[in-house]
């Protein structure tokens, strides 16, 4: 069976992977407890306490960080439990708080706060030293809920600071919020752990509380949807999806408003003049062109008529922008939320016949072709069902994109933007074949990359397409990068 170390390297949001993780984690904990006991027993009594923390305990920090980085709930739960178990085997006061700080630096909270506090007390550590580190925001939230506070502003400030709530405490807080019919408290719990809180509240309470008074709405609601939608039962899932779709469209339009100009008339500027027509804006008059035409015709100024006037044509040329987004297993729920915003933003920003969009993993999922009319509601509905699955096969995605671009031969400019880590299953020669076909169509190729990138495949595609790499510090930068790309298209930056 796979080890825990192997599973955190290859993350797949599926039942089989989760079962393997559960089994491997239990084996890891058994081995950890046995080895730590042996390590402590083997330490000479005269060894200074500051040097007596077994290496096996120190190693749990990096393992917990890797589990947290899976961005999946089973991984996060395992990280919290490992944090608790590691802290509870510490035998010397001098080690306890530094080890706790190391876990917190990686965003890992113990899953059993009271057990950790009890261990700290047994070592002679003031419990407030622990609470000040891990429980400040959580304790404030706990106090607000037990005090039946209705202060929405305070809840909103706390929501972003609480990374998670241990299961037993979540039981306690949802029960208290429910007893008091405290919608602000319920909204906060749903904003921190949508799946866990929704499973402990009634359907009516959830639908009334989610996003109440702005607590946990907007981008937080979108992130919570992608993290926890699998835990929602069908009826509630449909209701929350509808609310999340509204939030998604609002977020996308916020980004659309940040872009300069309008894409309604097309992405490419054109320089042309035409005869003046009644109703044209006089600011568009081409005075130099008008005077040249009059002089060339031998007319006098006093003989000038409206028919002699020329204006700058404000129409724009047609571009064809295809986009492929890799949603394989390396994508977290937060990443999917950003990709959803970017997809809807693009469709709202660009003329309908100028944009084609698909996502891919082992399969390719088409969101819009060049021929499809733009239906933001339909696309928003589709992107909310996106799931990061296993492998990454780009063959069908590249073929689809190329065929789409071939179908727009009348366009003045063709561009393919691919967001991926380029960890493709296809061999180099197959990638090169796709790249050459795109180059033959004179397609401008942009490779959007983030995090760890498989450089060999990336370089093969860039070499054969003559493309460029666009490095993103994180997927969160995708909407911003796409707006910059649209601006560059309009400025003619990609045209020779």
Steps between C-alpha positions, in 0.01 A plus 500: 500500500616857439670684784385833638810662348400372156136604530572864586715522187221379269170653614174387341160621617337159485367230732781253427771753589315598819473135610870452435577816696296382799679163511845650445444766766402243764816301418704820523359581845568147630858511374543851638385407852723192508810674365466805726471278807817317395681829431412648838595176678839496330592852610751502789363656815775761502412634152404866518127550451556752222666230290259221582220544246498191277550562130182300435297768680665780303416318174127516578500874422591451135258208468214703651582787263488261203163364616362853538631589153285227343216757531261209563303457821635150582853637467424802715334286767800267504736798532308624805504160664871455434565840656313392814676162522846654453446765766364245745814281491732790589665442839681827561350843552773666294388319184125542516434859391769506225349182354151652515631814328654287224162339427323835504755646258367246248137581576442173690276513808468214753172314463455465877578834663403393852726195488790718384431753776488220758840377379640852525372533857659165592834642383456813711395730215235767554196399287469859382836454325329239285172685457683818402660308215228273368187614668492877480264539205331169574450588865359838403258329264408252772439785745285691249282197431461401865421864580235498224663802334334637185795725404539419129814714462684309773398167353623609155839601639539163672394280209818565301720433802356162600656233281291216635288379790559164674206262455392491866511877527301532178234274656488730801489828307239395244279370782534831687430710189199283422358527853522880483384523135813712447529544122821704528665215690369240256624708205847514655515125555382436143765743372776310680382142437204486263484123486540440872264774613234420239495141620423615853232760422156459346449576132293808584770628734767458234306676225411788732848537647740452209648837411273670756587871532796438271671257739703258289347606168672579171831326433485314833169342403647393167803342669279323754285363218795338324641364827179359648236448229551123519376500860168670420188291444326548167221740598725729700774474241272639229398796715856587600616460141245758385623746764862428410428556132376851577818564699712365213340727240536802730870423555556455127335833422718668761798386293335598173468853635876510564583449132550802278264575212238260373520174313158538342640628168786252484847462644714632214536868412467598135610822338256603227297798383159516338256770382320694771148379582223691675524432871878444507681662790672817374797415721570214259547731200822428312598860423827415327333241282213734416736784398713264290188377318376856435837615366533188289156562347582867429214623719491830688427511874180699441372215279545246779197280579428218745571252222865613495559428868676184615511344846720248677326163498458379859439137407753240605638192336417147599727285713462134591601423859489137613574408860574166665509465880662194657284383795684177576558375853761766583225766507363587845146614574627856535669474158177376343318800647745737328472312170121523519521878545746529210281296266186705564701823486639414156158420360359824634793704373552370144271501197326163481648390164853582621523258794508121537562338837554148634645332809683168501645224713480146366200624299422830331190692609384770259346807662457705182594477132548798268161422346310481830314808622624630835274388783665607825240324713555172319879525515495603867284196571747275317817633664352447846499127422869489404701246697876457520552135410795275428726504199570763238444405135532794267470323163123546462517852646766612251306339215178677603675837531669463161175404328326796662768739378490346152126570489568874534721549196340841438640633831791742478686345793503163682621434855498193725550549876566181700507506882676186622795351687573311174517165678355324195487124440567541127856432372715790371453409135122522533522838671736619227253387234223705659732796539600492134139489385426809706808673359386416146177688574706800621338471842658708776554260792512617863583254779368614837693321776501501878668301775690187402524467121610201291761690304576239235141490368469878527817560299391252233173686448662844511772397255262359241238774528745788537292589804560700814482413868292711739597423861232550765608533863183307580176398330337793682672727245320339203221759452755782517731329249213435260392865510860601426503253209180649356655846528814380321290350220325833459833683497630271225779365722479149351481602135812516287 
